Protein backbone atom coordinates (compact mmCIF):
# COMPACT_ATOMS: atom_id res chain seq x y z
CA UNK A 1 0.00 0.00 0.00
CA UNK A 2 1.42 3.40 -0.94
CA UNK A 3 -0.77 5.61 1.24
CA UNK A 4 0.36 7.96 3.99
CA UNK A 5 1.95 6.03 6.83
CA UNK A 6 2.20 7.23 10.43
CA UNK A 7 4.13 5.72 13.31
CA UNK A 8 3.59 4.91 16.05
CA UNK A 9 -0.18 4.51 15.86
CA UNK A 10 -0.52 4.78 19.61
CA UNK A 11 1.75 6.32 22.21
CA UNK A 12 1.21 6.50 25.95
CA UNK A 13 3.66 8.63 27.86
CA UNK A 14 4.05 10.31 31.19
CA UNK A 15 3.81 14.05 31.57
CA UNK A 16 7.14 15.73 30.99
CA UNK A 17 8.49 13.13 28.56
CA UNK A 18 9.35 13.84 24.93
CA UNK A 19 7.63 12.05 22.09
CA UNK A 20 8.26 11.91 18.36
CA UNK A 21 5.89 10.93 15.58
CA UNK A 22 6.90 10.04 12.06
CA UNK A 23 4.97 10.51 8.84
CA UNK A 24 5.86 8.95 5.50
CA UNK A 25 3.85 10.67 2.76
CA UNK A 26 2.87 9.27 -0.62
CA UNK A 27 6.17 9.12 -2.45
CA UNK A 28 5.69 11.76 -5.14
CA UNK A 29 3.82 14.22 -2.92
CA UNK A 30 5.76 17.37 -2.15
CA UNK A 31 3.41 18.94 0.36
CA UNK A 32 3.05 17.53 3.85
CA UNK A 33 0.69 18.67 6.60
CA UNK A 34 0.32 18.05 10.32
CA UNK A 35 -3.02 18.39 12.07
CA UNK A 36 -4.12 17.73 15.63
CA UNK A 37 -7.56 16.43 16.52
CA UNK A 38 -9.18 16.18 19.93
CA UNK A 39 -12.38 14.35 20.72
CA UNK A 40 -15.43 15.83 19.05
CA UNK A 41 -13.47 18.47 17.17
CA UNK A 42 -12.36 18.79 13.58
CA UNK A 43 -8.69 18.53 12.69
CA UNK A 44 -6.74 21.66 13.72
CA UNK A 45 -4.02 22.84 11.38
CA UNK A 46 -0.52 22.77 12.90
CA UNK A 47 1.96 23.24 10.07
CA UNK A 48 2.77 22.38 6.50
CA UNK A 49 5.82 21.82 4.33
CA UNK A 50 6.52 22.19 0.67
CA UNK A 51 9.43 19.86 0.05
CA UNK A 52 11.77 20.53 2.99
CA UNK A 53 10.61 24.09 3.61
CA UNK A 54 8.21 24.70 6.49
CA UNK A 55 5.91 27.32 5.01
CA UNK A 56 3.52 28.01 7.85
CA UNK A 57 3.10 27.21 11.53
CA UNK A 58 -0.05 27.63 13.56
CA UNK A 59 -0.09 29.53 16.83
CA UNK A 60 -1.11 26.16 18.28
CA UNK A 61 2.44 24.98 17.63
CA UNK A 62 4.08 26.19 20.82
CA UNK A 63 7.80 26.20 21.50
CA UNK A 64 7.49 22.64 22.76
CA UNK A 65 6.47 21.44 19.30
CA UNK A 66 8.86 21.11 16.40
CA UNK A 67 8.35 19.60 12.99
CA UNK A 68 10.96 18.76 10.40
CA UNK A 69 11.10 17.37 6.93
CA UNK A 70 14.85 17.21 6.36
CA UNK A 71 15.04 15.75 2.87
CA UNK A 72 11.60 16.62 1.64
CA UNK A 73 10.37 13.08 2.15
CA UNK A 74 9.33 11.84 5.60
CA UNK A 75 8.54 14.23 8.42
CA UNK A 76 8.80 14.11 12.20
CA UNK A 77 6.75 15.94 14.80
CA UNK A 78 8.37 16.17 18.21
CA UNK A 79 6.65 17.28 21.38
CA UNK A 80 8.94 18.13 24.28
CA UNK A 81 7.92 18.11 27.93
CA UNK A 82 4.50 16.72 27.16
CA UNK A 83 1.46 17.97 29.03
CA UNK A 84 -1.89 16.30 29.52
CA UNK A 85 -3.42 18.84 27.14
CA UNK A 86 -1.28 17.42 24.35
CA UNK A 87 -3.35 14.24 24.39
CA UNK A 88 -4.88 14.05 20.93
CA UNK A 89 -4.75 12.35 17.57
CA UNK A 90 -1.95 13.74 15.40
CA UNK A 91 -2.80 13.46 11.72
CA UNK A 92 -0.45 13.74 8.78
CA UNK A 93 -1.55 14.43 5.23
CA UNK A 94 0.23 14.87 1.91
CA UNK A 95 -0.63 16.36 -1.45
CA UNK A 96 0.76 17.22 -4.85
CA UNK A 97 1.35 20.72 -6.13
CA UNK A 98 1.26 19.80 -9.77
CA UNK A 99 -1.92 19.18 -11.69
CA UNK A 100 -3.58 22.48 -10.87
CA UNK A 101 -4.62 24.13 -7.60
CA UNK A 102 -6.71 21.27 -6.35
CA UNK A 103 -4.28 19.94 -3.75
CA UNK A 104 -6.40 17.06 -2.55
CA UNK A 105 -5.13 15.93 0.84
CA UNK A 106 -4.46 12.26 1.54
CA UNK A 107 -4.50 11.55 5.26
CA UNK A 108 -2.81 8.87 7.28
CA UNK A 109 -4.56 6.94 10.04
CA UNK A 110 -3.07 9.17 12.70
CA UNK A 111 -0.95 8.76 15.81
CA UNK A 112 -2.89 8.81 19.05
CA UNK A 113 -1.06 10.34 21.99
CA UNK A 114 -2.13 9.83 25.59
CA UNK A 115 -0.27 11.80 28.24
CA UNK A 116 -0.74 10.48 31.78
CA UNK B 1 -9.96 31.08 11.08
CA UNK B 2 -12.79 28.75 10.07
CA UNK B 3 -14.39 29.90 6.86
CA UNK B 4 -17.31 27.47 6.68
CA UNK B 5 -20.38 26.76 8.78
CA UNK B 6 -22.27 23.47 8.83
CA UNK B 7 -25.09 21.99 10.90
CA UNK B 8 -23.81 19.99 13.83
CA UNK B 9 -25.70 16.82 13.03
CA UNK B 10 -28.17 15.23 10.61
CA UNK B 11 -30.02 11.95 10.26
CA UNK B 12 -30.88 10.23 7.01
CA UNK B 13 -32.81 7.05 6.27
CA UNK B 14 -30.87 4.29 4.56
CA UNK B 15 -31.42 4.35 0.80
CA UNK B 16 -32.50 7.98 0.76
CA UNK B 17 -30.46 10.92 -0.44
CA UNK B 18 -28.43 12.74 2.19
CA UNK B 19 -28.11 16.47 1.54
CA UNK B 20 -25.45 18.17 3.62
CA UNK B 21 -25.36 21.99 3.45
CA UNK B 22 -22.40 24.28 3.95
CA UNK B 23 -22.12 28.06 4.09
CA UNK B 24 -18.92 29.71 2.90
CA UNK B 25 -20.00 33.30 2.42
CA UNK B 26 -16.47 34.74 2.48
CA UNK B 27 -15.08 32.47 -0.19
CA UNK B 28 -12.84 34.17 -2.75
CA UNK B 29 -13.29 33.86 -6.47
CA UNK B 30 -10.45 31.41 -6.98
CA UNK B 31 -10.98 29.25 -3.89
CA UNK B 32 -12.22 25.71 -4.25
CA UNK B 33 -14.71 24.05 -1.92
CA UNK B 34 -13.62 20.63 -0.68
CA UNK B 35 -15.54 17.94 1.12
CA UNK B 36 -14.00 15.28 3.31
CA UNK B 37 -15.48 12.72 5.62
CA UNK B 38 -14.11 11.00 8.67
CA UNK B 39 -15.31 7.64 9.80
CA UNK B 40 -14.70 6.94 13.45
CA UNK B 41 -11.02 6.51 14.36
CA UNK B 42 -9.81 6.93 10.78
CA UNK B 43 -8.11 9.81 9.00
CA UNK B 44 -10.31 12.10 6.89
CA UNK B 45 -11.07 10.88 3.38
CA UNK B 46 -11.43 13.12 0.34
CA UNK B 47 -14.86 13.06 -1.29
CA UNK B 48 -15.14 15.79 -3.91
CA UNK B 49 -14.26 19.39 -4.68
CA UNK B 50 -15.54 22.16 -6.92
CA UNK B 51 -15.05 25.76 -7.94
CA UNK B 52 -18.32 26.99 -9.40
CA UNK B 53 -19.78 24.22 -11.52
CA UNK B 54 -21.66 21.31 -10.08
CA UNK B 55 -19.54 18.20 -9.80
CA UNK B 56 -20.29 14.50 -9.57
CA UNK B 57 -18.10 11.49 -8.94
CA UNK B 58 -18.63 7.92 -7.85
CA UNK B 59 -19.09 8.95 -4.23
CA UNK B 60 -21.22 12.08 -4.31
CA UNK B 61 -22.48 15.19 -6.07
CA UNK B 62 -21.59 18.75 -5.18
CA UNK B 63 -23.99 21.58 -5.88
CA UNK B 64 -22.54 25.10 -5.58
CA UNK B 65 -24.84 28.11 -5.65
CA UNK B 66 -24.35 30.68 -8.35
CA UNK B 67 -23.01 33.26 -5.87
CA UNK B 68 -20.72 30.52 -4.46
CA UNK B 69 -21.66 31.42 -0.92
CA UNK B 70 -22.99 27.98 -0.13
CA UNK B 71 -22.88 24.42 -1.35
CA UNK B 72 -24.57 21.09 -0.77
CA UNK B 73 -23.02 17.66 -0.76
CA UNK B 74 -25.40 14.98 -1.93
CA UNK B 75 -24.99 11.30 -1.18
CA UNK B 76 -27.61 9.90 -3.57
CA UNK B 77 -28.39 6.62 -1.81
CA UNK B 78 -27.05 6.71 1.72
CA UNK B 79 -25.92 3.46 3.32
CA UNK B 80 -25.06 2.65 6.92
CA UNK B 81 -21.37 2.88 5.95
CA UNK B 82 -21.87 6.56 5.12
CA UNK B 83 -22.32 7.32 8.82
CA UNK B 84 -19.45 9.72 9.48
CA UNK B 85 -18.51 13.33 10.15
CA UNK B 86 -18.53 15.37 6.93
CA UNK B 87 -16.32 18.43 6.62
CA UNK B 88 -16.73 21.25 4.15
CA UNK B 89 -13.52 23.28 3.84
CA UNK B 90 -11.98 25.96 1.69
CA UNK B 91 -8.35 26.75 1.26
CA UNK B 92 -7.09 29.91 2.94
CA UNK B 93 -6.47 32.38 0.14
CA UNK B 94 -2.88 32.76 -0.96
CA UNK B 95 -1.77 29.64 0.92
CA UNK B 96 -2.19 25.90 0.77
CA UNK B 97 -3.55 25.79 4.31
CA UNK B 98 -6.86 24.02 4.76
CA UNK B 99 -8.93 24.85 7.82
CA UNK B 100 -11.46 22.31 9.04
CA UNK B 101 -14.51 23.29 11.06
CA UNK B 102 -16.40 20.94 13.37
CA UNK B 103 -18.28 19.30 10.50
CA UNK B 104 -21.68 17.64 10.29
CA UNK B 105 -22.18 14.33 12.02
CA UNK B 106 -24.34 12.29 9.65
CA UNK B 107 -26.11 9.26 11.02
CA UNK B 108 -27.69 6.93 8.49
CA UNK B 109 -30.58 5.03 10.05
CA UNK B 110 -31.68 1.54 9.08
Interface residues (C-beta under 8 A of the other chain):
Chain A: X4 X31 X33 X35 X40 X41 X42 X43 X44 X45 X48 X50 X55 X56 X91 X93 X95 X97 X101 X102 X103 X104 X105 X106 X107 X108 X109 X110
Chain B: X1 X30 X32 X34 X36 X42 X43 X44 X45 X46 X49 X85 X87 X91 X95 X96 X97 X98 X99 X100 X101 X102 X103
